[in-house]
Amino acid sequence: MAGADPSFSETHLLRALFIIACGPVGRKNLVKMLGIGEGSVRTIIKRLTAEKLIESSKQGHTLTSKGRKAVNEKLQLMTKPIGFEASGLVEGRQSLIIVRNALDRVKDGVALRDIALKSGADGAVLLVYDGALKFPTGGLDLSDYPEAKRRLDGLELVPGDAIVIGFAQTQAKAEDGAVSVAEKLLK
């Protein structure tokens, strides 16, 4: 008899690595930060331990040298998700990721938004930077959202970057949306 399908995704594995990279973290804190059940977090910990990406101690879970290398390689391609407030642009909790050199891969914003929806987010907004920050398709102008534009203009961007803003009712789901879209852009 087969068990239930896992209630976590590759997105949760990456988010767990990003969280653990910040310092020792216990299972219960991972449950809260990832927004998934304790059984799923136990499975994530087992998998990351089996892949020799993390190790456990009384202080919590930490990255191994292999784990640090994996996280650093990922951070060359994208930033960690950060909480963001883009008033007027989207509602709810928001998480922003900058994906490096992704401008040419942002073709179908609707398909990318659907990836965020499948991950449990309410949606995602994509922006591209080619010397100016803008929506990838015509019809919308970032200057119509002055507060969001002001906050976005403060980001350190280089031409070719794409920005993913996942949004949802919870911060964990907003991060799931942003990370899942960023991962798709990197494939």
N, C-alpha and C positions, 0 to 999 in steps of 0.2 A: 504494500500500500504506500503510495507516494504521499509525502507531507504537503503542506500548503506552500504555495508559491512564496518566495521571499518578499517581504514588504519593504525592501530597500532596493536601490538601483546603483549603478556605477557612479552616478552623481553623489550619492551618499558616501561612497567609499572615498571619493576625492575630497568632499567636504570634511570628512573625518580626518583625513591626512592634514588638511589645512588647519583644522582646529588643534590637532595634536602638535603640529609644528610650533604653536605658540607657547608650549610648555606642557608639563605633565597635566593630564586631565583624566579624571575618573569616569567610569562607565555611566554613572547616574548623570553627570554633567553632559556627557555625550548624548544621552537620551534627550535631555532638555534642548541642547543646541541643535541637534539634527532633526528634532521634531518627529521621531519615530519611536517605536516600541523597544522595550528593553531586550526582548528576544532577538530582534533585528540587530541591535547594537552588539549583542554578544556574538552574533554570527559575523558581523563586520570585524570585530576585534580578532576573532579566530582566523578569519581570512587574511587580514593584514599581518597578523603574527606569523601565519604559515608562509606568507610571501616574504617574510623577514623585513617588513617595512616598519613595524613597531615592536616595542618590547614593553613588558609590564613590570611594575614594582609597586611597593606600598604607596608611593607618592602618586601613582597613576600610570597612564600609558604615555610613552615618549617615542619619538622617531629613532630608528637605528640610522647608521650612516647610509645604508641603502635607501631608507625612507627619506632622509634629508636630501639625498641626491635626486630622488624622484620628484620631491616637492620643488626643489630648485629648478629642475628642468621644466616643470609645468609653469613655474613663475616667469620663465623666460618667454612664454607664449601668452600668458594671461595673468591678470592680477587676482589676488584673493577676492572673494566677494566682500563688499563693504556696504554697510547700511547707508542709505541715501534718501534724500528728501527732494523730490522733483514736484513741488506744489503746482497743481494745475495740469501737469502733463499726465500723471496717473494718480490713482488713489490707492490707499492701503499702505502696507509696509513695502519698502523697496530695497532692492539690493543691486548694486552696480558692479560690473566687471568690465575691464578694458581688455580686449583681445588684440594682441599685436599682429600687425601685417594681415589683417582679415578683410580689408576694404573690398578686395576683388571677390571674396566669397559671400558677401552679403548681396544675394540676388533676390531671393523670394522671402520678403519679410513675413508674409502670411504663414508660410511653411515653418519658419523659425518660431513665430509666435505659437503655432500649434505644438511645437516641441515643448515650449514652456507650459502650455496647458496640460499636456500629457504628464508632465512631472508634478502636477498639482498646483502650479501657480495660476493666478488669474490671467496672466498674460506677460508679454515682454515688449519693450520698445527698443528698437535698434536705431543707432545713430552711427554715422561714419565721419571720419576726419581726413580730409585731403588738403589741409591747410585752413579749412573752415569746417566747423562742426555743423552737420546737417542730417536730415532724414535721408535714407537711401533712395527713396522714390519721391517724385514731385507731389504736390498737393498740400503739403504741410510745411510750415516755416517755423524754425525754432524760435524766431523772434516773437512769435505769437504766445510764447510761454516765457515771459521775462524772468520770473523767479528761477525757473529750472535752468534757463540759459545762463543766468549769472552763476549758479552753482557749478554747472558743467564747464563753463569757461575757466574755472579754477583748476581743472584737472591738467595733469602733465601728459599731453598727447603728442604723438609724432604722426606725420602723414602716413596713412595706411591703417591706422588704428580703427577699430570698431568698438562701440560701447553697447553693452547689453544692460538694460534695466529690467530686472524681473520684478513683478509686483504681485502681492497676494495679501490675504488677511493676516498671515503670520510671517515673521521674519524668516523662519526656516523654509517655508514654501516659496517665498520670494527668492531666497538663495538657491533653492532647487531649480527654479525657473531660469535664473541667470546662468547658473553653472551648466545646466543641460544645453542651453542654446550656445554658450561659449564652447563647450565640448564639440557640438555639431559643427561649429565654424572651424574648428581645428582639424576636423577629419577630412 
